[in-house]
Structures are given as structure tokens and as C-alpha cells.
Amino acid sequence: MEMSRCMFHEKNFPKRFWAEEANTVVFLQNRLPIKAVREMTSFEAWLVAKGYAQIFGVDYSDTFVVARLDTIRLLLAIIAQKSWKVFQLDVISAFLNGNNAKHIQNFKQEMMKVFEITNLGVMSYFLGMEIKQGQGEIFICQKKYVKEILKKFQMEECKEVSTPMNQKEKLHKEDGANKVDEGYFKSLIGCLMYIMTTRPDILNVGDEKPDTKFVLKGTDKENFKGHKLRRIEEKLAKARYSIREASKIRNLRSTLQDPDNVPEGPIYRNANAFHRSYLEMEKVFKVFVYEEGEPPLFHNGLSKDIYSTEGRFINEMEKGRHYRTYDPDEAFVYYLPFSVVMLIEYVYDRGSNYNLDPLGLVVKDYIRTISYKHPFWNRSLGHDHFMLSCHDWGPVVSSYVDLLYNNAIRVLCNANTSEGFKPAKDVSFAEIKLMDGEVTGLVGGYPPSQRTILAFFAGHLHGYIRYLLLHTWKNKDQDVQVYEEIPEGMSYYTKLRSSKFCLCPSGYEVASPRIVEAIFAGCVPVLISDSYVPPFSDVLNWNSFSVQVAVKEIPNIKKILMGISESQYLRMQRRVKQVQGHFMPNEPPKRYDMFHMTVHSIWLRRLNIHIQDQ
């Protein structure tokens, strides 16, 4: 590579020394720390006797490559053609090498005996160029350098010109005009020449077509990211095709091999389609969690009490055990890791008469931050981003950012279609009340023959629907037992386990932890609401294991439930036990459990959209 490091080292020597006397390149000032005195070296020089020169006052402070760029490009082309990996070593110089791991390791060990050497891993930055490696291809990017040059010469606001300059235009000296800054123009031309030599697509314009089919292409970072995005969309297209084909198989049992229980039966809308979709998700789906934001408002949540599912999901994504990628270019979706519960705990003023502006402003500022630091929000206008909230105020907080409310995937316990929840893009999230953070004692119930209560409910007077239920049925019927307060000496969970049907009316908002409580107890849930979308209803057939009652039908609840035959009830109760695993908040998560089912719902929403690089 014809690069070497000067064996001579000196501090604070005259600026002109190397550039004018030695006729060499001088750059990388203040590069190495001197650990003994904890200061940086001043005017440290690289001596490469190649005949290059920089002139003090003209281009002395500019950085230029001390290597032949055609050599670098040739090596990169050969490496890409051979499908090798490029590794970079700072021997106080840089080397490109092949893929013989043993030889590379031996070489590094030998070099470490003589030189100071740092293993930089797979090459990503080299002589100012950003290098991205793929299978059989290498991308060279100079975006950062180009932006620096535009800023340096105050051309950031300049517009593109589609018509090239007239190369035959003759320039004439203008008498009386102020003398131009010769150093300014020399520095500008030098920078442009460097850009040209490091971008083969610019340098080789007009060259002959190469004999080989292999082409080394210059690109910028956006084009490279667009390449990654196209690959993601190709994977999604293949997954959609596989799912469609699987959906055509109408037998009740999936034909796919799976080490765990295979989804089957009428509890699913289409067991084969769900199974194929789940396997495709496990194979390719990746989630990028934005690292901006600090706990407790971000990257943190409560794993106990009524909002436990929100905190458990946040904490699981932070652990990175499933689906998470730390490379945003590989991500299918992007997670906004704020917790509405924690915003209410630390930001909301409880004496403010329900003023949610401070919460909304935090979210608004967060999205402004990530959209400024990363290109992904602006690229998709939020369509491939998601938030998650189990608090009733989650939808309201999301409304402070139009794109978050209208475009992004909102994973909400409060899945109310009358308040803006859109089943095609939003995800209904299950609410579970875990007082001690565990499900121990919540799962299990009496066999159907020992369930002597037709229907049961106990809960406070929250909202209009519960008012109607309590007004109609409280202390009115022994078959339909409805309580505002559970009587002393009576066990709430014993009642659940002893009932055939468990009434699950919406409160002030549509979500209710009683739905999952009923499922855990083996009690057929009766959903009483007009606009609630149950969790996982994109794959689960809720009609097969639950009863859904409109609010206006509350007076007819007993008649509706008595109209269900014993054989039909037994089928529904058996199916309730089948779906229990999908609502289980395991730690750590297990396949097909609540965490994975929630991610699968997000995966399905991503399948429904197509993102194009702008």
C-alpha cells in the first residue's frame, strides 16, 4: 500500500518544517495521547517521502491520503470479486488482507512484537472513506467528507445544477478587481480532486466498459441504506408469498415441522397461515430500539400491578434476547422506548386537572430528537415505528405527534376504535394485573362439572358500561352474580374458578385485565363493549372461545348465556385452555407466549406496508 509511519517523533516543531523543507505530507495533528503526561502531541508528523507537498497557508490543515487510490480501489475490487472479508489493522499504518484467519493471526502476533498495533476488526473506515461490505460487493461512501467540504466552503445551501459547465469558456483577467484568495481556490480544487479519486463512479465516467462482469461502484451512505432497505422489502415480499400459500391449505393441522406445539384448530383464523407467519418472523424479523432517552422515563417500566405487561415488554426489549438488532439498517421496525406509565409517575402533575401537555411534549421532543439524529422516522414518516402503552392515556399521549397517531404502529391496551384505534395498523395489547409480578396462583380452575355459577363479575363503578351492568344485575340473580365489592369472606379468584362465564365489561376505557384473568382461570370470557378490539385478534378466532355482548344487550346476558348448549360451552371452555399459553407472560419468554405474540402482531403490521427510500 506504500504507506509507512515516520520513525522520527517530535513535539511542537515548526509548522513549515515538513511541508517546506522535507516536501512531504503533514497531517493528523494532535492524534496520539501521551499517557504519562495525559496530554496530546502537537504537530505530530507522518513522513511519507512520495513527493507530495502541502503549503502552509494554502492547504496545510487539509488532510489528504498518503497512498495511491488506484491501488486501494484495485484491492477492494479483487477482494469483493473473491468474496473475501477486509480487516483493518492500525500498525500505525493500514493493511488489507484475505480470509485466512490463521495467517492473519500469526501476522498480527509477529507485528505486535515490533510495532504498536491495534486490531480494528472488519474494515469500515479507511483513509477517510466509509466502507460497507456485503456478499460479493463493497460500497465506498464519502458523504461525511463531502458534507465537511460543503460546510467549509459555505456551499451547504447551494442547489444542484443539471446543466454542466461550458468547458471551452475562456477566462479573462479583469483589471481593477480585487485579487482573489489563491489559497482558497487551491484548497477547494484539492478537495474536489480528492473526492474524485476516492469515488470511482466519478473518476471513471467516460472510461471504457470493463471486460469483467465485476464492477466497483461508488455510492453514498443513503444509497447504501437504500440497498439495505430494498433487501428488507424483498424478505417481506417472500414472507408474504409464503404466508399466502400456507393460507390456502385448509386442513386443521399445520403441515410444517415445529419443535413446539403446532398451532391448530378453530381457535385460529387460519392455523397454517399463522404458523408460517410466525416461523417467517422468527427467521428474519429484527427490531431496533432507539438508545436516546434515559431511565426512568425511557428504557424502563414497571413489571408489577395492572400495567405490568408494558414494563415487561420494555424490559425484555432492553435485554435484547429476542429480535433486537443494534444495526438500524438491518431493522424492520423501530421501537420508541418511552413508558407512558413512567411519564405519569414522574412528569404528570396530579393537581393539574388532567393536563397531559407535559407528557405529550416529552414524546414530541423525543421524536424530534430521533428524527434529527436518525434518518428512519423521516424516511417512512413513522410507518415502520412503534410505541407501546398499557395505560389508558396512551392514545391521548400519542396524539401530540400527528405522525405517531396517524402513521406509526401503536401497541395499546386501550384498543378503542371509537377513539382512533385502527386495527389495520395498530396492535391490541393484553392487560394483566400481576400484583407481585408473578402468575403463580392465577392459572387453573375447576373442571366444567364443578363450575356451578353461570356468570360472575366483581368490580368498582368505572364508566357507563359498568354502571349499566351493576344497575341491571347487582344482587338480582344467583346465576348471574355481579358485585361492586366482593363480600367479606368470599374469594375473588375462587369465584372465577367456579364460574362457567366471566363477565368482562369495559371500564372508563375499553381494556380490562379481567379478560386474561378469565382465560387463566379456565372461564369463558364475556366481552361487554361496543368498540373494543381483543388482543391477537389478527390470528385468534375469539368467537370460538369467548362471547361478545353489545352494551345494549346487557339486560339479555342471562338469556344469551343460557342459550349456549352444554356441548358448545364445553368446546369453548376447552379452547380457552388452549389459548392460555398465548397470554402467558413468561420470564424468560417462550415461543408463542404473550411477548412473542405481541411481536408477531407488530410483524403483521410491518408486512402490510412497503417502505421506499426517498
C-alpha positions in Angstrom: 0.0 0.0 0.0 3.1 2.2 0.0 2.2 3.7 3.4 4.7 4.0 6.3 4.9 5.8 9.6 7.7 8.2 10.3 10.1 6.6 12.9 11.0 10.1 14.0 8.7 11.7 16.5 8.9 15.3 17.8 6.6 17.7 19.5 6.0 21.4 18.8 8.3 21.6 15.8 7.8 24.5 13.4 4.7 24.2 11.1 6.7 24.8 8.0 9.4 22.1 8.8 7.9 19.1 7.0 5.8 20.9 4.4 8.5 23.2 3.0 11.8 21.5 3.8 11.1 17.8 3.5 8.5 18.2 0.7 6.2 15.7 2.3 2.7 15.4 3.6 2.0 16.5 7.1 -1.4 15.9 8.8 -3.2 14.2 11.7 -2.2 16.9 14.2 -2.9 16.0 17.9 -3.6 12.4 17.0 -2.0 10.3 19.8 -2.3 10.8 23.6 0.8 10.7 25.7 -0.4 8.7 28.6 2.4 9.6 31.0 1.6 13.3 31.0 -2.1 13.0 29.9 -1.8 15.5 27.0 -2.0 15.4 23.3 1.0 15.7 21.0 1.2 18.9 18.9 2.0 18.9 15.2 2.9 15.3 15.1 4.0 14.3 11.5 3.7 11.4 9.2 6.7 11.2 6.9 6.0 9.6 3.6 8.6 10.5 1.0 6.3 10.4 -2.0 6.9 13.9 -3.3 3.5 15.2 -2.2 3.6 18.6 -0.6 1.2 20.9 1.3 1.8 24.6 1.7 1.4 26.5 4.9 -1.4 29.0 4.5 -2.9 27.1 1.5 -3.7 23.6 2.3 -1.6 22.7 5.3 -4.6 22.0 7.6 -6.3 19.8 5.0 -6.0 16.0 5.2 -5.1 14.0 2.1 -4.4 10.3 1.6 -0.8 9.3 1.6 -1.5 6.3 -0.6 -2.3 5.5 -4.2 -6.1 5.5 -4.5 -6.0 3.3 -7.6 -4.2 0.7 -5.6 -6.8 0.8 -2.9 -9.6 0.5 -5.4 -7.9 -2.3 -7.2 -7.5 -4.3 -3.9 -11.1 -3.6 -2.9 -12.3 -4.8 -6.3 -10.3 -8.0 -6.1 -11.4 -8.6 -2.5 -15.1 -8.2 -3.5 -14.7 -10.4 -6.5 -13.2 -13.2 -4.4 -15.9 -12.7 -1.7 -13.2 -12.1 0.9 -13.5 -10.0 4.1 -11.4 -6.9 4.6 -9.8 -6.4 8.0 -8.0 -3.3 9.2 -5.0 -3.2 11.5 -3.6 0.0 12.9 0.2 -0.8 12.8 0.5 2.8 12.8 -0.3 2.0 9.2 -3.2 0.1 7.5 -3.3 -3.2 5.7 -5.8 -5.1 3.6 -5.7 -8.9 3.8 -7.5 -12.0 2.8 -9.6 -14.5 4.8 -7.0 -17.0 6.0 -7.7 -16.5 9.7 -4.6 -18.5 10.9 -2.2 -16.5 8.7 -3.8 -13.2 9.8 -3.5 -14.1 13.4 0.2 -15.2 13.0 0.9 -12.0 11.1 -0.7 -9.8 13.8 1.3 -11.6 16.5 4.6 -11.1 14.7 3.8 -7.4 14.0 2.9 -6.8 17.7 6.4 -7.8 18.6 7.8 -4.9 16.6 5.2 -2.3 16.2 2.4 -0.7 18.2 -0.7 -2.4 16.7 -4.4 -2.3 17.3 -6.9 -4.7 15.7 -9.7 -2.6 14.3 -11.7 -5.6 13.1 -13.6 -5.7 9.8 -12.8 -2.6 7.9 -15.4 0.1 8.0 -13.4 3.4 7.8 -10.2 3.7 5.8 -8.3 6.8 4.9 -11.4 9.0 5.3 -13.7 6.6 3.3 -16.6 4.8 4.8 -16.6 1.2 3.5 -19.6 -1.2 3.8 -19.1 -4.8 2.9 -21.7 -7.2 1.6 -21.7 -10.6 -0.1 -19.7 -10.0 -3.3 -19.9 -6.3 -3.1 -18.2 -3.3 -1.4 -19.7 0.1 -1.1 -17.5 3.2 -0.8 -19.1 6.2 0.8 -17.7 9.8 1.1 -20.8 11.5 2.4 -19.2 12.8 5.6 -16.2 14.3 3.8 -18.4 15.9 1.1 -20.6 17.5 3.8 -17.5 18.8 5.6 -16.2 20.3 2.3 -19.6 21.9 1.6 -19.6 23.4 5.1 -16.0 24.6 4.8 -16.6 26.4 1.6 -20.1 27.7 2.6 -21.9 25.8 -0.1 -24.4 23.9 2.0 -27.4 25.8 0.7 -26.4 25.7 -2.9 -28.8 24.0 -5.3 -27.9 21.3 -7.9 -27.2 22.3 -11.4 -28.4 19.9 -14.1 -26.5 21.7 -17.0 -22.7 21.1 -16.9 -20.3 24.0 -17.1 -19.0 25.0 -20.5 -15.5 23.6 -20.7 -14.5 25.9 -23.5 -15.3 29.1 -21.7 -12.4 31.4 -21.8 -11.5 33.4 -18.7 -10.0 36.9 -18.9 -8.3 39.0 -16.3 -10.5 41.8 -15.0 -8.5 45.0 -14.4 -9.1 46.8 -11.2 -10.8 43.8 -9.5 -9.7 42.7 -6.0 -7.2 39.9 -6.0 -8.7 36.6 -5.3 -7.6 34.3 -2.5 -5.3 32.0 -4.3 -5.0 29.6 -1.3 -8.8 29.3 -1.1 -9.2 28.1 -4.6 -6.2 25.8 -4.4 -7.6 24.2 -1.3 -11.1 23.9 -3.0 -9.6 22.2 -6.1 -7.5 19.9 -4.0 -10.6 18.7 -2.0 -12.6 18.2 -5.2 -9.7 16.1 -6.7 -9.6 14.0 -3.6 -13.3 13.4 -3.8 -13.0 12.4 -7.4 -10.1 10.0 -6.8 -11.9 8.2 -4.0 -15.2 7.9 -5.9 -14.6 5.5 -8.8 -18.0 6.2 -10.3 -17.0 9.8 -10.7 -13.4 9.1 -11.7 -14.3 6.5 -14.3 -17.0 8.5 -16.2 -16.3 8.1 -19.9 -13.8 5.2 -19.3 -14.1 2.0 -21.4 -16.5 -0.7 -20.4 -14.6 -3.2 -18.3 -14.0 -6.7 -19.7 -15.1 -8.4 -16.5 -18.6 -8.6 -15.2 -17.5 -7.3 -11.8 -18.0 -3.6 -11.3 -16.7 -1.5 -8.5 -19.3 1.2 -7.8 -19.0 4.3 -5.7 -22.0 5.2 -3.6 -23.1 7.4 -0.8 -24.5 6.4 2.6 -28.1 7.0 1.5 -27.7 4.7 -1.5 -26.2 2.0 0.8 -29.0 2.4 3.3 -31.5 2.2 0.3 -29.8 -1.1 -0.7 -30.3 -2.5 2.8 -33.9 -1.3 2.8 -34.6 -3.0 -0.6 -33.3 -6.3 0.8 -35.6 -5.9 3.8 -38.6 -5.3 1.5 -37.5 -8.4 -0.6 -37.6 -10.5 2.6 -41.0 -9.2 3.4 -42.3 -9.9 -0.1 -41.1 -13.5 0.2 -42.7 -13.9 3.6 -46.0 -12.5 2.3 -45.9 -15.0 -0.5 -45.2 -17.9 1.8 -48.0 -16.9 4.2 -50.5 -16.6 1.3 -49.5 -20.1 0.0 -49.9 -21.5 3.5 -53.3 -19.9 4.0 -54.6 -21.9 1.0 -54.1 -25.2 3.0 -57.4 -25.6 4.8 -56.7 -28.7 6.9 -56.9 -28.0 10.7 -53.3 -29.1 11.4 -50.3 -27.3 10.1 -48.0 -29.4 7.8 -44.9 -27.5 8.9 -42.4 -29.1 11.3 -42.0 -27.3 14.6 -40.3 -28.5 17.8 -43.0 -27.0 19.9 -46.8 -27.3 19.8 -48.1 -26.7 16.3 -50.9 -24.1 16.1 -54.1 -26.0 15.1 -57.8 -25.9 15.4 -60.6 -23.4 15.3 -59.1 -21.1 17.9 -57.1 -19.6 15.0 -58.5 -17.7 12.0 -56.1 -19.8 9.8 -53.7 -22.0 11.7 -51.4 -22.7 8.7 -51.1 -19.0 7.8 -50.3 -18.1 11.4 -47.8 -20.9 11.8 -46.0 -19.9 8.6 -46.1 -16.2 9.5 -44.7 -17.0 13.0 -41.8 -19.0 11.5 -41.0 -16.3 9.0 -40.9 -13.8 11.8 -38.5 -15.9 13.8 -36.3 -16.2 10.8 -35.9 -12.6 9.6 -37.6 -10.1 11.9 -35.4 -7.5 13.6 -36.3 -4.6 15.9 -34.1 -1.6 16.5 -34.6 0.1 19.9 -33.6 3.8 19.9 -30.9 4.4 22.5 -31.8 8.0 23.1 -33.5 8.8 26.3 -32.7 8.0 29.9 -34.5 6.0 32.6 -36.9 6.2 34.3 -38.9 7.7 31.5 -37.3 5.7 28.8 -35.9 2.1 28.6 -37.7 1.3 31.8 -41.1 0.1 33.0 -42.9 -1.4 36.0 -43.2 -5.2 35.9 -45.9 -5.4 38.6 -49.5 -4.3 39.1 -52.1 -3.5 36.5 -49.6 -2.1 33.9 -47.2 -5.0 34.2 -47.3 -6.0 30.5 -46.0 -2.6 29.4 -43.0 -2.8 31.7 -42.3 -6.4 30.9 -42.2 -5.7 27.2 -39.9 -2.7 27.6 -37.5 -4.6 29.9 -37.4 -7.6 27.6 -36.5 -5.5 24.6 -33.8 -3.8 26.6 -32.3 -7.2 27.4 -32.0 -7.9 23.7 -32.7 -11.7 23.9 -35.1 -11.8 21.0 -35.4 -9.9 17.8 -33.3 -6.9 18.8 -30.7 -5.6 16.4 -28.1 -2.9 17.2 -27.7 -2.1 13.5 -30.6 0.2 12.5 -30.0 -0.5 8.8 -31.0 -4.2 9.5 -34.2 -3.3 11.3 -37.7 -4.0 10.0 -39.3 -1.8 12.7 -38.0 0.9 15.1 -39.1 0.9 18.8 -39.8 4.2 20.6 -39.0 3.0 24.2 -40.9 5.6 26.3 -43.2 4.4 29.1 -46.5 6.3 29.5 -46.8 4.8 33.0 -43.4 6.3 34.0 -44.2 9.6 32.3 -47.3 9.8 34.5 -45.3 8.8 37.6 -42.5 11.4 37.1 -43.9 14.1 34.8 -47.7 14.4 35.3 -48.9 16.9 37.8 -51.8 15.2 39.7 -53.2 18.6 40.7 -53.3 19.9 37.1 -56.9 18.8 36.4 -55.9 16.1 33.8 -53.5 18.4 31.8 -51.5 15.9 29.7 -49.5 18.5 27.8 -46.2 17.8 29.7 -46.4 14.1 28.8 -47.2 14.9 25.2 -44.4 17.4 25.0 -41.9 14.8 26.2 -42.9 12.4 23.5 -42.9 15.2 20.9 -39.4 16.3 21.9 -38.2 12.7 21.8 -39.5 12.1 18.3 -38.0 15.4 17.2 -34.6 14.2 18.6 -34.6 10.8 16.9 -35.8 12.2 13.6 -32.9 14.7 13.7 -30.2 12.2 14.7 -31.5 9.3 12.5 -33.0 9.1 9.0 -35.5 6.4 9.6 -38.5 8.3 11.0 -38.4 10.9 8.2 -37.8 8.1 5.6 -41.1 6.3 6.4 -43.0 9.2 8.1 -43.2 6.9 11.1 -45.0 4.0 9.4 -42.3 1.4 10.5 -42.0 2.8 14.0 -44.0 1.6 17.0 -44.8 2.7 20.5 -46.3 0.6 23.3 -48.5 1.6 26.2 -50.9 -0.2 28.5 -52.1 2.9 30.3 -55.5 4.3 29.4 -53.8 7.6 28.4 -51.6 6.0 25.8 -53.7 7.0 22.8 -54.0 10.6 24.1 -50.3 11.0 24.6 -49.7 9.6 21.1 -52.0 12.3 19.6 -49.5 15.0 20.4 -47.5 13.9 17.4 -49.6 13.6 14.3 -47.4 11.1 12.5 -47.2 8.9 15.6 -51.0 9.0 16.0 -51.9 8.5 12.3 -49.0 6.6 10.8 -47.0 4.7 13.4 -47.9 1.3 14.9 -49.4 1.9 18.3 -49.4 -1.1 20.6 -52.2 -0.2 23.0 -54.2 -1.9 25.8 -56.8 0.8 25.2 -57.7 -0.6 21.8 -60.9 1.5 21.3 -61.9 2.0 17.7 -64.2 4.9 18.7 -61.1 6.8 19.9 -58.9 6.4 16.9 -57.6 2.8 17.2 -57.1 1.5 13.7 -56.9 -2.4 13.7 -55.1 -2.3 10.3 -52.1 -0.5 11.7 -52.4 -0.6 15.5 -52.0 -3.6 17.8 -54.3 -4.5 20.7 -52.2 -5.3 23.7 -53.3 -7.6 26.6 -53.6 -6.1 30.1 -52.7 -8.4 33.0 -52.8 -7.4 36.7 -49.8 -9.0 38.4 -49.7 -7.7 41.9 -46.4 -9.4 42.8 -45.1 -9.8 39.2 -45.9 -13.5 39.0 -48.8 -15.6 37.5 -48.5 -18.2 40.3 -51.9 -18.8 41.7 -53.7 -17.2 38.8 -53.7 -20.2 36.4 -56.1 -23.1 36.9 -59.7 -23.7 37.7 -62.3 -26.3 38.5 -63.4 -28.8 35.8 -66.6 -27.8 33.9 -68.8 -30.2 36.0 -67.9 -28.3 39.2 -68.5 -24.8 37.9 -71.8 -24.0 39.5 -72.1 -20.3 38.7 -73.4 -19.3 35.3 -71.7 -15.8 35.2 -69.6 -13.7 37.6 -68.3 -10.2 37.9 -66.9 -8.1 40.7 -65.5 -4.6 40.2 -65.9 -0.9 41.0 -68.2 1.5 39.3 -65.9 2.7 36.5 -67.6 4.1 33.5 -71.1 3.9 31.9 -70.9 0.2 30.9 -70.2 -1.0 34.4 -73.0 1.3 35.7 -75.5 -0.4 33.4 -74.2 -3.9 34.4 -74.4 -3.2 38.1 -77.7 -1.4 37.8 -79.2 -4.3 35.9 -77.7 -7.3 37.7 -76.2 -6.4 41.1 -77.9 -8.6 43.8 -80.6 -9.6 41.3 -79.9 -13.2 40.3 -78.0 -16.2 41.8 -77.0 -17.4 38.3 -75.6 -14.0 37.2 -73.6 -12.9 40.3 -72.5 -9.3 40.0 -70.8 -7.4 42.8 -69.4 -3.9 43.2 -67.4 -5.1 46.2 -66.6 -8.8 46.8 -68.3 -9.8 50.1 -66.2 -10.4 53.1 -65.0 -14.0 53.4 -65.5 -14.6 49.6 -62.5 -15.2 47.3 -62.5 -13.3 44.0 -60.3 -16.0 42.4 -62.4 -18.8 43.8 -65.4 -17.3 42.1 -63.5 -17.1 38.8 -62.6 -20.8 39.0 -66.2 -21.7 39.9 -67.9 -19.9 37.1 -68.7 -21.0 33.5 -68.6 -17.5 32.1 -66.7 -14.5 33.4 -68.2 -11.0 32.6 -65.5 -8.6 31.3 -67.1 -5.2 30.9 -65.1 -2.2 29.8 -64.4 0.5 32.4 -63.7 4.1 31.8 -61.7 2.7 28.8 -62.3 -0.5 26.9 -59.4 -2.6 28.2 -59.8 -4.8 31.2 -57.4 -7.2 33.0 -60.5 -9.5 33.6 -60.2 -10.9 30.1 -56.8 -12.6 30.8 -57.9 -13.4 34.4 -60.8 -15.3 33.0 -58.6 -17.2 30.5 -56.1 -18.1 33.2 -59.0 -19.4 35.3 -60.4 -21.5 32.5 -63.6 -19.4 32.5 -65.1 -18.4 29.2 -64.7 -14.6 28.9 -67.8 -12.5 28.0 -66.6 -9.3 26.4 -69.1 -6.4 27.0 -68.1 -3.5 24.8 -69.1 -1.8 21.5 -65.7 -0.8 20.2 -63.0 -3.0 21.7 -60.6 -5.0 19.6 -59.4 -8.0 21.6 -55.6 -8.9 21.7 -54.2 -11.0 18.9 -57.5 -10.9 17.0 -55.4 -10.8 13.8 -54.7 -14.5 14.3 -57.1 -15.7 17.1 -60.7 -16.5 16.4 -62.3 -15.0 19.5 -65.7 -16.2 18.6 -64.5 -19.8 19.2 -63.6 -19.3 22.9 -65.5 -16.2 24.1 -68.8 -14.5 24.0 -69.1 -10.9 22.8 -72.1 -8.9 24.0 -73.1 -5.4 22.8 -73.7 -2.9 25.5 -77.4 -2.6 24.6 -77.7 -6.4 25.3 -76.7 -6.2 28.9 -80.3 -6.9 30.1 -80.3 -10.1 28.0 -77.0 -11.5 29.3 -78.6 -14.4 31.1 -80.8 -15.3 28.1 -77.7 -15.2 25.8 -75.6 -17.4 28.0 -78.4 -19.9 28.8 -78.9 -20.2 25.0 -75.4 -21.7 24.7 -75.7 -25.5 24.7 -73.7 -27.6 27.1 -71.7 -29.2 24.3 -71.0 -25.8 22.8 -69.9 -24.5 26.2 -67.5 -27.5 26.7 -65.9 -26.8 23.4 -65.4 -23.1 24.2 -64.0 -23.9 27.7 -61.6 -26.4 26.2 -60.4 -23.8 23.7 -59.9 -21.3 26.5 -57.4 -23.6 28.0 -55.8 -23.9 24.5 -55.2 -20.2 24.2 -53.8 -19.8 27.7 -50.2 -20.1 26.5 -50.6 -17.2 24.2 -51.3 -14.9 27.1 -48.6 -16.2 29.5 -46.0 -13.5 30.5 -43.1 -15.9 30.8 -39.7 -14.9 32.1 -37.7 -15.6 30.1 -40.2 -15.6 27.1 -41.1 -18.8 25.5 -42.2 -19.4 21.9 -45.9 -18.4 21.2 -46.3 -16.7 24.6 -47.5 -13.2 25.2 -44.2 -11.5 24.3 -43.8 -13.3 21.1 -47.5 -13.0 20.1 -47.2 -9.2 20.6 -44.1 -9.0 18.4 -46.0 -11.2 15.9 -48.8 -8.6 15.8 -46.2 -5.9 15.1 -44.6 -8.1 12.4 -48.0 -8.5 10.7 -48.4 -4.7 10.6 -45.0 -4.3 9.0 -46.0 -6.9 6.4 -48.8 -4.7 5.4 -46.7 -1.7 4.4 -44.0 -1.1 1.9 -41.3 1.5 2.7 -39.3 3.1 -0.2 -36.1 5.1 0.2 -36.7 8.7 -0.7 
